Amino acid sequence: MTRRAGPLPRLLAFLLLLACLAAPAAAQAPLPRIVSQDGRHMLTVDGRPFLMLGAQVNNSSNYPVMLPMVWPTIRALHANTVEVPIAWEQVEPVEGRFDFSFLDELVRQARRNDVRLVLLWFATWKNTGPSYAPEWVKADTRRFARMIRRDGRTHYVLSPHGRETLAADRRAFVRLMEHIREIDPQHTIIMVQPQNEVGSYGSPRDFSPEAQRLFEGPVPAELARALGRGGGTWSQVFGPRADQAFNAWHTARYIDDIAAAGQAVKDLPMYCNASLSDPFTEEGAENTASGGPNWNVIAIWKAAAPHVDFVAPDIYNRSHPAYIRYLDLYARPDNPLMVPETGNAAEYARFLWAALGRGAIGFAPFGMDATGYSNYPLGAERLDAETMEAFAGPYRLLAPIASDWARIAFEHPTWGVAKGPDGADQSMVMGRWQVTAQFGLWQFGERDWTWIETRPHPTVDRPVGGAVLAQLGPDEFLLAGTALRLRFALAAPAEGENVQWLSVEEGTFDNGRWTMRRRWNGDQTDYGLNLTEPVLLRVRLGSYR
């Protein structure tokens, strides 16, 4: 349920008013919101734009004794938001008896460490399974129905058609949201993810008698209308994707019921994350967490779950073309882009720039704590200094200006780039300018120089480098990045027209105002803008004949 805004000047004035009203008393801080306008999206916290520089802890770090191993990593990372699981088995170990002691301690420690929280509700589904459901749920398969496979065998997944399961999960979630409302008037908790990587592996849907009856019946009219399709059975409307579409609809409806009940208590933004199939073909999609918000059923989820503000990709694919494709598939006018989970290997860090260039409201590598767990080969073998710095460098640059960047990206066109596997140049036309990103170059000189011997650059064969640009005006850009060279050329120059730098300022924002540290000129601009370390530049260009 994306909250939509009015015209931009009124929106910004409203946000400013909310921030002013929030200042005297934290308890009166406005609720976090997702604001959407003209196909762009922005997260607001305390009435101000907010860019989530996130980190997700390991699954079993959700106990008080583990938190001392979380905060040093978060501080070193310069993250402003931490994603932490809250397990159903943890808060309701005995039916009807609730224990929120971990949540209380988590919120207290988050405030002491000056970070926000995103809570991950692990309940009916966690990576499609019920491992985080309480024992009293897992042990009672008659009351809490599992899916039935096509061959009649019981599947491991709790069925989205299980009314008792839904009722119990919903009650627990409502109690969680009631407790959040009581202990967190400051909105330290800014978002909630109800469930985690929902769907089913190994069976595309539930084949129980009740599910089969629904499958052989008509597609709900509201779904057919939303997709602009005629009526009919699921097989008639969706053909070979019918099983996946059916499971997606009923899974999304189940979660929307839970999200709506929670938002009725405290209306926080809520999202669902996706385990992903091949981004270039639908073939096999029904075998990859069928029913979850995979890219090919986003429209079904939008129709089925209006109380879910957005769906988000968990990206653990190291392939550059696949990663970029996932970003493009989820960055939609009707869907804010956020990457709530990605690998914590150093090569994933460059995709932060590409995500920001597509308007991402947040980004979070997974497994960011010192508990010693590694999900290699999805992520890093270990969190060594080099791996940490790959993420900490960009976060260190962006953390002081997170609110400024969120506002700028909401107001202006953006483009983001990450080095590809071949290190080839990548270009984009922005207004009258063509921007080109180049990789594996020294700061001085040109690639085609032959008159002097030059060693290959140390990054030439490494998956590092990227940048994000925002076009502030026809001839003005704000840009940030690392390990690349950026060049600007006229996209369609008139005869004899040449390009010149009017100014290149290195700096930052201070309370919303640009503060210059120094001007780049001479060697620093003669060979493009060479960003060796994370840096923020404000550039004005001109042309002459």
Secondary structure, DSSP 8 states (H G I E B T S, - for coil): --EE---HHHHHHHHHHHHHHHTT-GGG----EEEEETTEEEEEETTEEE-EEEEE--GGG-SGGGGGGTHHHHHHHT-SEEEEEEEHHHH-SBTTB---HHHHHHHHHHHHTT-EEEEEEEEEEETTB-TTS-HHHHT-TTTS-EEE-TTS-EEEEE-TT-HHHHHHHHHHHHHHHHHHHHH-TT--EEEEEEEES-SBSSSSS--SHHHHHHHHSB--HHHHHHHT----BHHHHHGGGHHHHHHHHHHHHHHHHHHHHHHHHS---BEEEE----TT--TTGGGSSBTS--GGGHHHHHHH-TT--EEEEEE----HHHHHHHHHHH-BTTB--EEEEE--SGGGTTHHHHHHHTT-SEEEEB--SSS----TTSS-SS--HHHHHHHHHHHHHHGGGHHHHHHHHHHS-EEEEE--TT---EEEEETTEEEEEE-S--SSS-TT--SS-----TTTTSS--EEEEEEEETTEEEEEEESEEEEEEESS--TT-EEEEEEEEEEEEETTEEEEEEE--THHHHT-EEESS-EEEEEEEEEE-
